[in-house]
Amino acid sequence: MISFSNYRWLLVAAGHYITLFFLTQANYYLSSTGIQLFALGMLISFSALELNYKQGMLSIVPVTLFIDSKLPLPFGFTLIASITLFTIAHVLRSRVRRKVTSSALATSILLNLASFAAYTFGAIRYLGAEGIHFGPLALNLFASTLVVVLINRFFFDMQIGALSIFGINLAEEQREAR
């Protein structure tokens, strides 16, 4: 039987792509209202809290390159911002109790806010501030935070469940690593 333990990043990246697909579909249907959902922080949070550094980094890089290919910002902007946030979250994860759902939710919200701020300031820097207005920006931030609050637990459970289908038990491996 093939062991997916060393390639768990592929499974996590596939879960990230599926999540991005559904969020992209939601953004398509919400575009007439002016609301755009943003949940990059939730993806970074799962990779930073549940995987080791190498596996987490490998799961984030292809997803961020895909996002970079769709943005008007310079190519690599999302990659650099995501790697920075991932590294900070991964370093600080020893201070966060990963078993508690609320700490995973708080980390996802904070990372989502930080990545939203990075995109906002990046858009101001590279695209100009003329088209950025506080009302739509606040509405998108509120909607994105609400979506992260609502689907974070489901997202984490689905990722862990998908890994367990392939025989990867993250909780057991984290205990053995200590």
C-alpha positions as CSV (number, residue, x, y, z in Angstrom):
1,M,0.0,0.0,0.0
2,I,1.2,3.5,-0.8
3,S,2.0,5.7,2.1
4,F,0.7,9.3,1.7
5,S,2.3,10.5,4.9
6,N,5.2,12.2,3.1
7,Y,2.8,13.6,0.5
8,R,0.1,14.9,2.8
9,W,0.8,18.4,1.4
10,L,-0.8,17.3,-1.9
11,L,-3.9,16.2,-0.1
12,V,-4.1,19.5,1.8
13,A,-3.4,21.5,-1.3
14,A,-6.2,19.6,-3.1
15,G,-8.5,20.6,-0.2
16,H,-7.4,24.2,-0.5
17,Y,-8.1,24.2,-4.3
18,I,-11.6,22.7,-3.6
19,T,-12.3,25.4,-1.1
20,L,-11.1,28.1,-3.5
21,F,-13.4,26.6,-6.2
22,F,-16.4,27.0,-3.9
23,L,-15.4,30.5,-2.8
24,T,-14.9,31.5,-6.4
25,Q,-18.4,30.2,-7.3
26,A,-19.8,32.2,-4.3
27,N,-18.0,35.3,-5.5
28,Y,-19.4,34.9,-9.0
29,Y,-22.9,34.8,-7.7
30,L,-22.3,37.6,-5.2
31,S,-20.6,39.8,-7.7
32,S,-23.9,41.7,-8.5
33,T,-24.1,42.8,-4.9
34,G,-20.5,44.0,-4.8
35,I,-19.5,41.5,-2.1
36,Q,-16.3,39.5,-2.6
37,L,-15.4,36.7,-0.1
38,F,-11.8,36.3,0.9
39,A,-10.6,33.3,3.0
40,L,-6.9,33.0,2.3
41,G,-6.2,33.3,6.1
42,M,-8.2,30.1,6.8
43,L,-6.1,28.2,4.3
44,I,-2.9,29.5,5.8
45,S,-4.2,28.7,9.3
46,F,-4.8,25.0,8.6
47,S,-1.4,24.5,7.0
48,A,0.4,26.4,9.8
49,L,-1.4,24.8,12.7
50,E,-1.8,21.2,11.5
51,L,1.3,20.5,9.4
52,N,5.0,20.7,9.9
53,Y,6.9,23.6,8.3
54,K,8.0,21.8,5.2
55,Q,4.6,20.1,4.5
56,G,2.7,23.3,5.3
57,M,4.9,25.4,3.0
58,L,4.5,22.9,0.2
59,S,0.7,23.0,0.6
60,I,0.5,26.8,0.5
61,V,2.9,27.5,-2.4
62,P,0.9,26.0,-5.3
63,V,-2.3,27.6,-4.1
64,T,-0.8,31.0,-3.8
65,L,0.8,30.8,-7.2
66,F,-2.7,30.0,-8.6
67,I,-4.2,33.0,-6.8
68,D,-1.3,35.1,-8.0
69,S,-2.1,34.2,-11.6
70,K,-5.6,35.7,-11.2
71,L,-4.7,39.0,-9.6
72,P,-3.8,42.4,-11.1
73,L,-1.1,42.7,-8.4
74,P,2.5,41.8,-9.3
75,F,3.1,38.0,-9.7
76,G,4.4,36.7,-6.4
77,F,2.7,39.2,-4.2
78,T,0.3,36.6,-2.7
79,L,3.2,34.1,-2.4
80,I,5.4,36.4,-0.4
81,A,2.5,37.6,1.8
82,S,1.3,34.1,2.4
83,I,4.7,32.7,3.2
84,T,5.3,35.5,5.6
85,L,2.0,35.0,7.4
86,F,2.5,31.2,7.4
87,T,5.9,31.5,8.9
88,I,4.7,33.8,11.7
89,A,1.7,31.5,12.4
90,H,3.9,28.4,12.4
91,V,6.5,30.0,14.8
92,L,3.7,31.2,17.1
93,R,1.7,27.9,17.0
94,S,3.5,26.5,20.1
95,R,1.8,29.3,22.1
96,V,-1.7,28.3,20.7
97,R,-3.4,25.2,21.9
98,R,-4.3,23.5,18.7
99,K,-6.8,21.1,20.2
100,V,-9.2,23.9,21.0
101,T,-11.5,24.9,18.1
102,S,-11.7,28.5,19.2
103,S,-7.9,28.9,19.0
104,A,-8.0,27.6,15.4
105,L,-10.9,30.0,14.6
106,A,-9.1,33.0,16.2
107,T,-5.9,32.2,14.2
108,S,-7.9,31.9,11.0
109,I,-9.6,35.2,11.6
110,L,-6.4,37.0,12.5
111,L,-4.6,35.6,9.5
112,N,-7.5,36.5,7.2
113,L,-7.5,40.0,8.6
114,A,-3.7,40.3,8.1
115,S,-3.9,38.9,4.5
116,F,-6.9,41.2,3.7
117,A,-4.8,44.2,5.0
118,A,-1.8,43.1,2.9
119,Y,-4.0,42.9,-0.2
120,T,-5.6,46.3,0.5
121,F,-2.2,48.0,1.0
122,G,-0.8,46.2,-2.0
123,A,-3.7,47.4,-4.1
124,I,-3.2,51.0,-2.9
125,R,0.6,50.7,-3.6
126,Y,0.4,49.1,-7.1
127,L,-3.0,50.1,-8.4
128,G,-3.6,53.4,-6.7
129,A,-6.1,54.5,-4.0
130,E,-8.6,56.1,-6.3
131,G,-10.9,53.1,-6.7
132,I,-10.7,52.0,-3.0
133,H,-13.6,53.1,-0.9
134,F,-14.2,52.4,2.8
135,G,-17.8,51.2,2.5
136,P,-17.2,48.3,0.0
137,L,-14.0,47.5,1.7
138,A,-15.6,47.2,5.1
139,L,-18.5,45.2,3.7
140,N,-16.1,42.7,2.1
141,L,-14.1,42.5,5.3
142,F,-17.2,41.8,7.3
143,A,-18.5,39.3,4.8
144,S,-15.2,37.5,4.6
145,T,-14.9,37.3,8.4
146,L,-18.4,36.0,8.7
147,V,-17.7,33.3,6.1
148,V,-14.5,32.3,7.9
149,V,-16.4,32.1,11.2
150,L,-19.1,30.0,9.7
151,I,-17.0,27.5,7.7
152,N,-13.7,27.3,9.6
153,R,-14.7,24.3,11.7
154,F,-16.2,22.5,8.7
155,F,-13.1,23.2,6.7
156,F,-10.7,21.9,9.4
157,D,-12.8,18.8,9.9
158,M,-13.0,18.1,6.2
159,Q,-9.3,18.5,5.7
160,I,-8.6,16.2,8.7
161,G,-11.2,13.7,7.5
162,A,-9.7,13.6,4.0
163,L,-6.3,13.0,5.5
164,S,-7.7,10.2,7.7
165,I,-9.1,8.5,4.6
166,F,-5.5,8.1,3.4
167,G,-4.4,6.8,6.8
168,I,-2.9,10.1,8.1
169,N,-3.8,10.9,11.7
170,L,-2.4,14.3,12.5
171,A,-3.3,14.3,16.2
172,E,-1.4,11.0,16.7
173,E,1.6,12.2,14.7
174,Q,1.8,15.5,16.7
175,R,1.9,13.5,20.0
176,E,4.6,11.2,18.7
177,A,6.7,14.2,17.6
178,R,6.8,15.6,21.1
